[in-house]
Amino acid sequence: MTPLFKTILIVSIVSGVIVIALTSGLVLGLKNTPSKYNDSEEEHVVLNSYDNTEELIKKYQVLNPTTVNEGIEKKIQNRLLTGFENWNRGFKTWKEWGNILYIPTSIYNVHGARLSLASYQAAMDISLQRATIIMGDFHNMLITDKYCGIHYDFISNGRKSKVMEFVHFEEDAEHGTYVFEGWGSTKDVSYYGLINFQAPQEKTDEETLTNELLNLVIPTTDDLKAKYPIKFPTVYTAEEEKKLEIILEGFDSWNNGIEAYLAWVDEAYDKDAKSSGLDEVERTMDKYKEEMEQLCEEKTIKKLRFDNVLIREDWAAIHYRYRIEEENYVGDRMQFLKFQEKDGALKIVASWIQ
């Protein structure tokens, strides 16, 4: 039996999250919970309009809103909200919606596994027929140009959990605004089940990226933008550049050793800041620093480069790659940061990482 049927598999996607709880192939009773999110009287009717954003955003609130500019950003906002609504209308609706949101060449990286549209749909066919999950509110929906980072709730058996995703959208006359490539959550044990769905080309492409990161040599330079490049860059305002500088300095201080990193934490974070990790437990800065010291005693981790650094107003959404030297392993992390001016200095006041 493959690892897919031996672990709890959480698969996140731009239009929802799949949670499969399977032990020896048996489903562990995930049931729909009635709520305002799945109260539609039009179950199995696919919603596909760009004109209902204001209505949907009342149903799926963005708890920490940032500005969404006209043009493709507004269209991306609509696709995200519409995706949540179609997800909550049931499996058949979501499957039909997938043929609108994606095109045949779309790629979705799910827990680190690179999947073509066909492979992705095959995994979803198995998953969604075994579990029913309700999509909830967004903590963040940070949209910059063609890219977005989202941090949102899903509800299973009345229990609320959080997921992060990053998505690259494109648009054309034939398809409208569609997913070009997405990254649903970060690499973990679920990866080893999902790679069973990979087509040969996606497997080859993923191996190429892994080898590139395993062999990547961080340049020796004081230019931190050149040292830690952003694969999918966006344009920053002068105020956003200040936040980017803090993020880059944090990356560099980590690679310079734990003492340098802890000094950066003391400088960059407000003393009352809180940090939440994979376990969704809120930590003080003292507790966070203690855990980072312990981690660095156990492993040598190098932060390599960014896929995205999206910044809008007080918020930043970050997706980056790292390498564990002793294990010859590469992975990724997603993080949301909130910035504020504190006593005349720009500080990080909250952090969430997965």
Secondary structure, DSSP 8 states (H G I E B T S, - for coil): --GGGTSEEEEEETTEEEEEEEETTEE--------GGG--S-TT-----SS-HHHHHHHS-BSS-----TTHHHHHHHHHHHHHHHHHT-HHHHHHHHHHHEEEEEEEEETTEEEEHHHHHHHHHHHHTT---EEEEEEEEEEETTEEEEEEEEEETTEEEEEEEEEEEEEETTTEEEEEEEEES--STTHHHHGGG--HHHHHHHHHHHHHHHT------S-HHHHS-BSS-----HHHHHHHHHHHHHHHHHHT-HHHHHHHHHHHEEEEEEEE-TT--EEEHHHHHHHHHHHHHH--EEEEEEEEEEEETTEEEEEEEEEEGGGTEEEEEEEEEEEEEETTEEEEEEEEE-
